Each structure stands twice: as structure tokens, then as C-alpha cells.
Amino acid sequence: MKFKKIITILILTSLIIPCILIPFSNAEIEWQVSEGDEFTWVVKETNESLGFLPVNSRYEMTITSIKSVSSMGVGEATELYVDLSEYNSDTELTTSILTNQTFSTFDSGTNITTLHTPIDDHCFFIPPAYRDGFVVGLLSFYGGFFDSAYSLTTQGVFTFFGWVSSTDLLYMWMFNNKLVSDNLAVVFLDKADEFQYWLQLKTIPSISAGNIFWILLGVTTVSLIYIYRKKLKNNH
């Protein structure tokens, strides 16, 4: 009898332990970044009159923790906690933006995406397994900032971008295969070949200026068509 009890306990334990560990492992797997990962994005080109940092300034981020939180729907939810700072190359001053604070939250059960600091001048991450859901939440979250915002894949590069009609600026975040945005480019729609702001990830091989121009050109062409069609639809 004792032997049967031991077997029963072992079977129950083997079933219970994975259930206990799933939320914690999924929180880390869901994002292709890990606690302790460090990222540095450097300003390559800029138009300071638009409020962007000067050339050679940088944003530095360290992932301090990845936590599971309660989902509002049938799914999972995670939060990224980070240390985030900006360095101004002109003043040589570093300003802390977040200190072990929530950078982003995503709920796969409701596709609600929340970013806890403005991102119109720096980069962010997308959980690969939930890319489309994250983008849906991102479009909803930034609906009040962008007049048009959407995503597409051009030449194998996934891009999220939004247009602000009041400034006529097009913001474009390009992502690597881990869905870490390694380039942020900002252009005027009628001057797509002139960077008003270009932020590039330093810690991995980055897209060259020549290659990024052709990607921008393709994305901008699609953007213009999209915006034009949307305007026609709204006018009818």
C-alpha cells in the first residue's frame, strides 16, 4: 500500500509542478529579452528644432525584471520592468526616465498594450508569440496620438509606424527577428529621403543608412497610398 501511495504522490506532483511553473516561464519566454539584458540606442541624425536629442545622444535600457500579472481575459499578462535613461551629448547630462519601473504591459487575453512612457523618441519591444495582438493594443493605446497607425513587413523587416497630421511626421519603428526595435526613423511625408530623427541600436549589427533608406522609401510609399485612400473613404 505504501508503494502505491508513493506512486500516486509522484504522479500528482509531476502534474502539479508544471502548472505552478508555467506562469513564470511564459513570462520570460513571451518576450525575447531576459532580465539583465542591456540595450543602447544612439542618435545618428536629428532635427533638434523638433525637440529631438542631438546627434550621438543615446538611450540606455536594462531589463530589471519580467513579471506575470493577472489577465483580464482568457490569456496571460506580463510586465517589463526597466531602468531607462537618456544621455544628451551636448550637455553631457544623463537623465533617468524609469528606475526599476514598468516600461510596458501586455495582456494576451484582451490584446491590451500599455506603455508607461512616451515612445516618440525611443524604441520598445514586442513579444514574438503575440505580435499581432500586441500591435492591436498598441494601435488602440496610441489612437489619440497618431492620426493613422499600422504595421507591415517590407523586405523581411517588420515595421510599426504612425502618422501625425499636425506635424506631417511619419514615425517608423523597425524590428529585428527578436522583435526588438533596432531602428526608429522619423521623416516628413513629403521628404521621405531626409531623416528628421534616426535612432539606432548599438549592441547588434545595425541596418546601414543605404539599406534603411530603401526600406523607408518602400514603407513611405505604402503609407502615402494608405493615408490617401483613408482620406478618400472619410470624404465619402
LOLO-543860 format. One record per residue: residue number from 1; x, z, y of N, C-alpha, C, CB in turn. Coordinates in steps of 0.1 Angstrom, whole numbers, plus 5000, padded with zeros to 4 digits. Each point is the difference from the previous one (the first is absolute). Glycine has a CB too. Layout:
residues N
SEPA	num	n_east	n_up	n_north	ca_east	ca_up	ca_north	c_east	c_up	c_north	cb_east	cb_up	cb_north
SEPA	NUM	X	Z	Y	X	Z	Y	X	Z	Y	X	Z	Y
...
END
This chain:
residues 236
SEPA	num	n_east	n_up	n_north	ca_east	ca_up	ca_north	c_east	c_up	c_north	cb_east	cb_up	cb_north
SEPA	1	5008	5000	4988	4992	5000	5012	5009	5000	5013	4982	5012	4987
SEPA	2	5028	4996	5012	5009	5001	5012	5006	4986	5003	5006	5024	4995
SEPA	3	4997	4969	4994	5006	4986	5002	4990	4991	5007	5014	5003	4979
SEPA	4	4973	4998	5017	4990	4991	5006	4998	5004	5014	4989	4998	4978
SEPA	5	5012	5015	5026	4999	5004	5013	5011	4995	5009	4988	5021	4992
SEPA	6	5024	4979	5002	5012	4995	5008	4998	4985	5003	5015	5018	4989
SEPA	7	4981	4975	5000	4998	4985	5002	4989	4998	5011	5007	4996	4976
SEPA	8	4982	5011	5023	4990	4999	5010	5005	5002	5014	4983	5007	4983
SEPA	9	5025	5004	5019	5005	5004	5013	5009	4989	5005	4999	5024	4994
SEPA	10	5010	4970	4997	5009	4990	5004	4993	4987	5004	5017	5009	4984
SEPA	11	4972	4988	5009	4992	4988	5004	4993	5002	5013	4996	4995	4976
SEPA	12	4998	5017	5027	4994	5002	5012	5010	5000	5012	4983	5014	4988
SEPA	13	5029	4992	5009	5010	5000	5011	5004	4986	5003	5008	5023	4992
SEPA	14	4994	4969	4998	5004	4986	5003	4990	4992	5008	5013	5001	4978
SEPA	15	4974	5003	5021	4990	4994	5007	4999	5005	5014	4988	4996	4979
SEPA	16	5014	5017	5023	4998	5007	5013	5011	4997	5009	4987	5018	4989
SEPA	17	5026	4983	5006	5011	4999	5009	5001	4986	5007	5012	5015	4985
SEPA	18	4986	4974	5009	5000	4987	5008	4989	5000	5011	5008	4988	4979
SEPA	19	4981	5018	5018	4989	5000	5010	5004	5009	5012	4983	4997	4982
SEPA	20	5025	5013	5016	5005	5009	5011	5010	4992	5008	4996	5021	4986
SEPA	21	5013	4971	5007	5011	4994	5007	4996	4987	5007	5015	5010	4983
SEPA	22	4974	4983	5013	4996	4988	5006	4999	4999	5015	4988	4996	4979
SEPA	23	5005	5014	5028	5000	4999	5014	5013	5000	5007	4978	5011	4998
SEPA	24	5031	4997	4997	5013	5001	5006	5009	4988	4998	4999	5025	4997
SEPA	25	5001	4969	4991	5007	4988	4997	4995	4988	5007	5006	5009	4978
SEPA	26	4980	4990	5023	4994	4989	5007	5003	5000	5015	4982	5000	4983
SEPA	27	5019	5012	5022	5003	5001	5015	5013	4994	5003	4987	5021	5001
SEPA	28	5023	4980	4990	5013	4995	5002	5001	4985	4996	5010	5023	4996
SEPA	29	4983	4973	4994	5000	4987	4995	4992	4991	5010	5002	5007	4976
SEPA	30	4988	4998	5030	4991	4992	5008	5008	4993	5012	4981	5015	4993
SEPA	31	5029	4992	5012	5008	4995	5010	5014	4997	4994	4988	5013	5019
SEPA	32	5017	4975	4985	5014	4997	4994	5011	5005	5009	4990	4979	4990
SEPA	33	5007	5033	5015	5011	5008	5007	4999	5014	4994	4998	4987	5021
SEPA	34	5013	5021	4980	5001	5013	4994	5005	5010	5010	5005	4989	4978
SEPA	35	4992	5023	5019	5005	5011	5008	5015	4999	5002	4981	5015	4992
SEPA	36	5023	4987	5020	5014	4999	5004	5005	4986	5004	5003	5018	4984
SEPA	37	4989	4972	5014	5003	4986	5004	5002	5000	5015	4988	4990	4980
SEPA	38	5022	5003	5025	5002	4999	5014	5000	4985	5005	5014	5021	4999
SEPA	39	4980	4977	5012	4998	4986	5005	5004	5000	5015	4981	4995	4984
SEPA	40	5026	4994	5020	5004	4998	5014	4996	4986	5004	5019	5017	4998
SEPA	41	4973	4982	5013	4996	4987	5005	5007	4998	5014	4977	5001	4987
SEPA	42	5029	4988	5015	5008	4998	5012	4993	4989	5009	5021	5007	4988
SEPA	43	4979	4995	5025	4994	4991	5009	5010	4988	5002	4987	5018	5012
SEPA	44	5009	4970	4985	5009	4989	5001	4998	4992	5013	5000	4998	4975
SEPA	45	4987	5001	5029	4997	4993	5012	4988	5008	5006	5008	4977	4992
SEPA	46	4991	5022	5022	4990	5008	5006	4996	4995	5014	5008	5019	4987
SEPA	47	4981	4984	5018	4995	4998	5013	4996	5014	5005	4992	4976	4996
SEPA	48	5018	5031	5011	4997	5013	5004	4989	5002	5010	5024	5004	4996
SEPA	49	4973	4985	5011	4989	5001	5010	4986	5002	4993	5014	4985	5015
SEPA	50	4986	5012	4972	4988	5003	4993	4999	5014	4994	4999	4975	4995
SEPA	51	5011	5032	5007	5001	5014	4996	5007	5002	4987	4979	5003	5011
SEPA	52	5028	4987	4984	5008	5001	4987	5014	5006	5003	4987	4980	4991
SEPA	53	5019	5026	4999	5013	5006	5001	5010	4989	5002	4993	5019	4986
SEPA	54	5019	4984	5020	5010	4990	5002	5007	4996	4987	5004	5009	5023
SEPA	55	5003	4980	4978	5008	4995	4988	5009	5010	4995	4998	4977	5009
SEPA	56	5004	5024	4978	5009	5010	4993	4994	5014	4999	5019	4986	5007
SEPA	57	4969	5016	4999	4993	5012	4997	4995	5000	4986	4993	5002	5024
SEPA	58	5003	5009	4971	4996	5001	4986	4989	5011	4997	5023	4991	4994
SEPA	59	4970	5006	4995	4991	5010	4995	5006	5005	4986	4979	4990	5012
SEPA	60	5021	5023	4986	5006	5005	4988	4989	5009	4993	5023	5000	5009
SEPA	61	4975	4998	4978	4990	5007	4993	5005	5005	4986	4983	4986	5011
SEPA	62	5014	5026	4986	5003	5006	4987	4987	5004	4993	5023	5008	5008
SEPA	63	4974	4988	4980	4988	5005	4992	5003	5014	4996	4994	4976	4992
SEPA	64	4998	5033	5013	5003	5015	4997	4991	5004	4988	5006	5004	5024
SEPA	65	4982	4990	4974	4992	5003	4988	4989	4990	4999	5006	5025	5002
SEPA	66	4989	4974	4986	4989	4992	4996	4990	5009	4993	5014	4978	4999
SEPA	67	4974	5023	5006	4990	5010	4995	4987	4994	4996	5011	5017	5014
SEPA	68	4984	4988	4975	4986	4996	4996	4990	5008	5008	5008	4993	4977
SEPA	69	4981	5001	5028	4990	5008	5007	4987	4995	4993	5013	5002	5022
SEPA	70	4976	5006	4982	4987	4997	4994	4995	4986	5005	4995	5025	4998
SEPA	71	5000	4967	4993	4994	4987	5004	4985	5003	5003	5016	4987	4985
SEPA	72	4979	5005	5025	4986	5000	5004	4992	4992	4991	5007	5004	5024
SEPA	73	4999	4988	4967	4992	4991	4991	5006	5001	4986	4995	4985	5019
SEPA	74	5002	5006	4973	5005	5000	4986	5014	4993	5000	4976	4999	4990
SEPA	75	5034	5008	5012	5013	4995	5002	5010	5011	5002	4991	4978	5008
SEPA	76	5020	5018	4998	5011	5009	5003	5003	4999	5015	5010	4998	4977
SEPA	77	4996	5012	5028	5005	5000	5014	5013	5007	5001	4976	5000	5008
SEPA	78	5033	4994	5001	5013	5005	5002	5004	5001	5014	5006	4991	4978
SEPA	79	5003	5017	5026	5006	5001	5013	5015	4999	5000	4980	5014	5007
SEPA	80	5025	4979	5003	5015	4999	5001	5003	5009	5012	5001	4976	4991
SEPA	81	5009	5033	5006	5005	5009	5011	5014	4995	5003	4986	5020	4992
SEPA	82	5017	4980	5021	5013	4994	5004	5006	5008	5012	4992	4977	4992
SEPA	83	5021	5020	5009	5007	5003	5013	5002	4987	5007	5012	5021	4991
SEPA	84	4983	4977	5021	5001	4987	5007	5005	5003	5014	4981	4990	4986
SEPA	85	5029	5002	5018	5006	5001	5013	5003	4986	5006	5009	5023	4994
SEPA	86	4992	4977	5019	5004	4988	5007	5013	5002	5008	4976	4992	5000
SEPA	87	5033	4999	5000	5012	5001	5007	5000	4989	5011	5013	5010	4980
SEPA	88	4989	4993	5033	5001	4991	5011	5014	4997	5003	4978	5009	5009
SEPA	89	5026	4978	4989	5014	4996	5002	5005	5001	5014	4997	4985	4980
SEPA	90	4994	5014	5030	5003	5001	5014	5003	5014	5004	4987	4980	5005
SEPA	91	5004	5029	4992	5002	5014	5004	5008	5008	4990	4978	4999	5011
SEPA	92	5024	4995	4976	5007	5007	4989	4993	5013	4996	5021	4990	5008
SEPA	93	4966	5011	4994	4992	5011	4997	4992	4998	4987	4999	5007	5024
SEPA	94	5000	5003	4968	4991	4999	4988	4988	5009	5002	5020	4995	4985
SEPA	95	4968	4999	5012	4988	5007	5002	4993	5001	4987	4997	4992	5023
SEPA	96	4999	5021	4973	4993	5002	4987	4985	4996	5002	5016	5019	4994
SEPA	97	4979	4973	4997	4986	4997	5000	4992	5008	4990	5006	4976	5007
SEPA	98	4999	5025	4981	4994	5008	4990	5010	5008	4993	4982	4983	4996
SEPA	99	5015	5030	5001	5010	5009	4993	4993	5005	4987	5012	5006	5022
SEPA	100	4991	4989	4967	4993	5003	4987	4985	5001	5002	5020	5013	4993
SEPA	101	4975	4976	5014	4985	4999	5002	4995	4988	4994	5003	5012	5021
SEPA	102	4984	4987	4978	4993	4989	4993	5002	4987	5008	4983	5015	4991
SEPA	103	5022	4975	5002	5002	4987	5006	4989	4991	4997	5024	5002	4999
SEPA	104	4971	4998	4988	4989	4991	4996	4992	5007	4989	5013	4979	5008
SEPA	105	4975	5018	4991	4991	5004	4989	4992	4989	4995	4998	5023	5010
SEPA	106	5001	4976	4977	4992	4989	4994	4991	5005	4989	5018	4984	5006
SEPA	107	4969	5013	4994	4991	5004	4990	4995	4988	4993	4992	5020	5014
SEPA	108	5012	4978	4973	4997	4988	4992	4985	5000	4997	5023	4999	4991
SEPA	109	4970	5013	5009	4986	5000	4997	4991	4995	5010	5005	5019	4987
SEPA	110	5000	4981	5026	4992	4995	5011	5007	4989	5008	4989	5023	5001
SEPA	111	5023	4974	4996	5008	4991	5007	5002	5004	5015	4992	4982	4985
SEPA	112	5009	5031	5017	5002	5005	5014	5015	5002	5002	4977	5012	5000
SEPA	113	5028	4982	5010	5014	5001	5004	5001	5006	5013	5006	4979	4987
SEPA	114	5003	5031	5014	5002	5007	5013	5015	5001	5003	4979	5013	4996
SEPA	115	5025	4983	5015	5014	5001	5005	5000	5010	5011	5006	4976	4993
SEPA	116	5003	5034	5007	4999	5011	5009	5009	4999	5012	4995	5014	4981
SEPA	117	5010	4974	5021	5008	4997	5013	4998	4985	5002	5017	5019	4996
SEPA	118	4983	4977	5017	4998	4986	5003	5011	4991	4994	4989	5006	5022
SEPA	119	5008	4982	4973	5010	4992	4993	5003	4987	5007	4993	5010	4979
SEPA	120	5003	4989	5034	5002	4987	5007	5015	4998	5004	4977	5002	5008
SEPA	121	5032	5007	4988	5014	4998	5003	5009	5004	4988	4995	5004	5024
SEPA	122	4999	5000	4964	5009	5003	4989	4992	4996	4987	5011	5019	5012
SEPA	123	4996	4983	4977	4995	4995	4987	4993	5010	4991	5019	4984	5001
SEPA	124	4976	5012	4988	4993	5009	4991	5001	4995	4986	4984	5007	5018
SEPA	125	5009	5000	4972	5000	4996	4986	4986	4998	4995	5020	5014	4997
SEPA	126	4979	4978	4992	4987	4998	4993	5002	5003	4985	4993	4982	5017
SEPA	127	4998	5025	4977	5001	5002	4986	4997	4987	4992	4993	5025	5003
SEPA	128	5017	4970	4989	4999	4987	4994	4987	4999	4991	5025	4998	5001
SEPA	129	4972	5012	4991	4989	4999	4991	4986	4999	5007	5014	5013	4984
SEPA	130	4986	4991	5029	4988	5000	5008	5001	4992	5013	4995	5023	4990
SEPA	131	5013	4967	5009	5003	4992	5013	4987	4996	5007	5021	4992	4990
SEPA	132	4970	5001	5003	4988	4995	5006	4992	5011	5006	5000	4980	4984
SEPA	133	4998	5031	5008	4992	5011	5005	5006	5006	5012	4992	5004	4977
SEPA	134	5021	4998	5023	5007	5006	5012	4998	4991	5012	5017	5010	4985
SEPA	135	4984	4977	5014	4998	4991	5011	4986	5000	5005	5018	4985	4991
SEPA	136	4972	5017	5000	4986	5001	5005	4999	5012	5009	4992	4989	4979
SEPA	137	5014	5022	5016	5000	5013	5008	5007	4998	5013	4998	5013	4979
SEPA	138	5013	4980	5021	5008	4998	5012	4993	4992	5010	5021	5001	4986
SEPA	139	4972	4988	5010	4992	4992	5009	4989	5008	5006	5005	4980	4986
SEPA	140	4989	5029	5006	4989	5009	5006	5006	5010	5010	4987	4997	4979
SEPA	141	5025	5009	5017	5006	5010	5008	5004	4995	5014	5008	5011	4979
SEPA	142	4998	4976	5021	5005	4994	5012	4990	4990	5006	5023	5003	4991
SEPA	143	4964	4998	5005	4990	4991	5006	4998	5002	5015	4989	5001	4978
SEPA	144	5014	5010	5027	4998	5002	5014	5012	4996	5008	4986	5019	4995
SEPA	145	5026	4978	4999	5012	4996	5007	5001	4985	4999	5011	5022	4994
SEPA	146	4988	4972	4994	5001	4986	4999	4987	4993	5002	5019	5004	4984
SEPA	147	4981	4985	5022	4988	4992	5001	4998	4991	4988	5002	5000	5025
SEPA	148	5009	4996	4969	4999	4994	4987	5012	5005	4992	4989	4979	5009
SEPA	149	5009	5025	4978	5010	5005	4992	4997	4997	4985	5004	5019	5016
SEPA	150	5007	4976	4977	4998	4996	4986	5014	4999	4994	4978	4988	5005
SEPA	151	5022	5007	4982	5013	4999	4993	5000	4987	4992	5002	5025	4999
SEPA	152	5010	4971	4998	5002	4988	4991	5014	5000	4995	4983	4987	5013
SEPA	153	5019	5004	4978	5013	4998	4994	5005	4986	5003	4995	5016	4981
SEPA	154	5017	4983	5025	5006	4987	5004	5014	5000	4994	4986	4998	5021
SEPA	155	5017	4991	4972	5014	4999	4994	5004	5012	4992	5006	4985	5019
SEPA	156	4984	5021	4974	5003	5012	4992	5001	5013	5007	5011	4985	4985
SEPA	157	4987	5015	5029	5001	5012	5008	4986	5005	5004	5023	4992	5008
SEPA	158	4974	5020	4988	4987	5006	5004	5001	5005	5014	4995	5006	4976
SEPA	159	4995	4990	5032	5000	5003	5014	4987	5006	5005	5016	4982	5004
SEPA	160	4984	5029	5003	4988	5005	5007	5002	4998	5015	4996	5017	4981
SEPA	161	4994	4978	5025	5002	4998	5015	4986	5001	5007	5020	4985	4995
SEPA	162	4982	5017	5018	4988	5002	5009	5003	4994	5013	4993	5021	4987
SEPA	163	4996	4975	5020	5001	4994	5013	4992	5008	5010	5002	4977	4990
SEPA	164	5005	5025	5022	4993	5008	5010	4997	4990	5012	5013	5022	4993
SEPA	165	4975	4976	5009	4996	4990	5010	5004	5003	5014	4981	4995	4986
SEPA	166	5019	5018	5018	5003	5004	5014	5015	4997	5003	4982	5018	4999
SEPA	167	5026	4982	4992	5015	4997	5002	5004	4986	4994	5004	5025	5001
SEPA	168	4987	4970	4990	5003	4987	4993	5012	5002	4991	4990	4987	5019
SEPA	169	5012	5025	4977	5012	5003	4991	4995	5000	4985	5011	5013	5018
SEPA	170	4998	4981	4974	4997	5000	4985	5011	5008	4994	4990	4977	5001
SEPA	171	5005	5034	4991	5009	5009	4994	5001	4996	4985	4994	5019	5016
SEPA	172	5018	4980	4978	5001	4996	4986	5010	5009	4993	4995	4977	5007
SEPA	173	5000	5030	4982	5008	5008	4992	5002	4992	4987	4991	5022	5010
SEPA	174	5022	4976	4986	5003	4993	4988	5006	5010	4990	5005	4979	5012
SEPA	175	4991	5019	4975	5003	5010	4990	5009	4995	4988	4978	5011	5006
SEPA	176	5031	4997	4989	5008	4996	4989	4992	5002	4987	5021	5006	5012
SEPA	177	4985	4992	4976	4993	5001	4988	4995	5014	4996	5013	4980	4993
SEPA	178	4992	5030	5014	4995	5014	4998	4990	5003	5010	5022	5006	4991
SEPA	179	4974	4984	5017	4990	5002	5011	5004	5011	5010	4983	4993	4984
SEPA	180	5030	5006	5019	5006	5007	5011	5002	4990	5011	5012	5018	4986
SEPA	181	4982	4984	5026	5002	4990	5011	5014	5000	5005	4976	5003	5006
SEPA	182	5030	4985	4992	5014	4999	5004	5002	4993	5013	5006	5001	4976
SEPA	183	4984	4993	5029	5000	4993	5013	4987	5002	5007	5016	4983	4991
SEPA	184	4985	5020	5022	4988	5000	5009	5004	4991	5012	4993	5023	4993
SEPA	185	4999	4966	5008	5002	4991	5011	4988	4999	5009	5016	4987	4986
SEPA	186	4986	5012	5027	4989	4999	5010	5003	4988	5008	4996	5026	5000
SEPA	187	4994	4965	5001	5001	4988	5008	4987	4998	5008	5016	4990	4983
SEPA	188	4986	5002	5028	4988	4995	5007	4995	4988	4992	5008	5008	5023
SEPA	189	4979	4991	4976	4994	4989	4991	5005	4986	5005	4980	5015	4996
SEPA	190	5021	4984	5017	5004	4987	5005	5016	4998	5001	4978	4999	5013
SEPA	191	5029	5011	4983	5015	5000	5000	5005	5006	4987	5001	5001	5025
SEPA	192	4995	4993	4964	5003	5006	4986	5015	4999	4997	4977	4994	4993
SEPA	193	5030	4998	5014	5014	4999	4997	5009	5010	5009	4996	4976	4994
SEPA	194	4997	5032	5014	5007	5010	5008	4996	5014	4996	5002	4984	5019
SEPA	195	5008	5024	4975	4997	5013	4996	4998	5009	5013	5012	4997	4978
SEPA	196	4977	5010	5023	4999	5010	5010	5005	5014	4995	4980	4988	5010
SEPA	197	5020	5012	4976	5005	5013	4994	5003	4996	4985	4987	5016	5016
SEPA	198	5024	4988	4979	5004	4998	4986	5007	5012	4995	5002	4975	5004
SEPA	199	4992	5032	4986	5005	5012	4994	5003	4996	4985	4987	5016	5016
SEPA	200	5025	4988	4980	5005	4995	4986	5006	5012	4993	5004	4977	5008
SEPA	201	4992	5023	4979	5005	5011	4991	5015	4998	4998	4978	5002	4988
SEPA	202	5030	5009	5013	5014	4999	4999	5005	5002	4986	5001	5008	5023
SEPA	203	4992	5000	4969	5006	5005	4987	4999	4990	4989	4994	5022	5007
SEPA	204	5000	4966	4994	5000	4990	4990	5003	4987	5006	4983	5013	4987
SEPA	205	5021	4977	5005	5002	4986	5006	4988	4995	5007	5016	4995	4982
SEPA	206	4985	5001	5031	4989	4997	5008	4998	4985	5002	5003	5022	5011
SEPA	207	4985	4974	4993	4998	4986	5003	5008	4996	5012	4976	5002	4990
SEPA	208	5030	4986	5009	5008	4995	5012	4990	4995	5011	5019	4994	4985
SEPA	209	4987	5005	5027	4992	4995	5011	4994	4986	4997	5014	5014	5016
SEPA	210	4994	4978	4978	4995	4986	4997	4989	5000	4990	5023	4992	5004
SEPA	211	4978	5016	4986	4989	5000	4990	4987	5007	5005	5017	5001	4982
SEPA	212	4985	5010	5026	4989	5007	5005	4992	4991	5010	5012	5022	4997
SEPA	213	4995	4969	5010	4994	4991	5010	4990	4991	4992	5020	5001	5015
SEPA	214	4984	4993	4974	4991	4991	4993	4988	5008	4994	5020	4985	4994
SEPA	215	4983	5027	5001	4989	5008	4995	4990	5003	5012	5015	5010	4982
SEPA	216	4990	4994	5029	4992	5002	5012	4992	4988	5004	5016	5017	5008
SEPA	217	4991	4972	4992	4993	4987	5004	4988	4997	4991	5022	4991	5008
SEPA	218	4980	5011	4978	4989	4998	4991	4989	5010	5002	5016	4990	4984
SEPA	219	4988	5022	5017	4990	5011	5002	4992	4998	5013	5014	5016	4987
SEPA	220	4993	4980	5024	4994	4999	5013	4990	4988	4999	5020	5010	5012
SEPA	221	4984	4979	4982	4991	4988	4999	4987	5004	4993	5020	4985	4999
SEPA	222	4981	5023	4990	4988	5004	4993	4992	5009	5009	5012	4998	4978
SEPA	223	4995	5011	5030	4993	5009	5009	4992	4993	5010	5019	5016	4996
SEPA	224	4987	4974	5010	4993	4992	5010	4988	4994	4995	5022	4996	5011
SEPA	225	4979	4998	4977	4988	4994	4994	4989	5010	4997	5015	4983	4989
SEPA	226	4990	5029	5006	4990	5011	4997	4993	5004	5013	5015	5007	4980
SEPA	227	4993	4996	5030	4994	5005	5012	4991	4990	5007	5020	5014	5003
SEPA	228	4984	4973	4996	4992	4989	5006	4986	4999	4993	5021	4988	5007
SEPA	229	4980	5013	4980	4987	4999	4992	4991	5012	5003	5013	4986	4982
SEPA	230	4994	5026	5019	4992	5012	5002	4993	4999	5014	5016	5013	4986
SEPA	231	4991	4982	5024	4994	4998	5013	4988	4991	5000	5022	5004	5010
SEPA	232	4980	4984	4983	4989	4991	4998	4988	5006	4994	5017	4981	4998
SEPA	233	4986	5027	4991	4989	5006	4993	4992	5010	5009	5013	4997	4979
SEPA	234	4995	5011	5029	4994	5010	5009	4992	4993	5011	5018	5016	4995
SEPA	235	4986	4972	5009	4993	4993	5011	4986	4994	4995	5022	4995	5010
SEPA	236	4977	5003	4977	4987	4993	4995	4990	5011	4996	5013	4981	4992
END
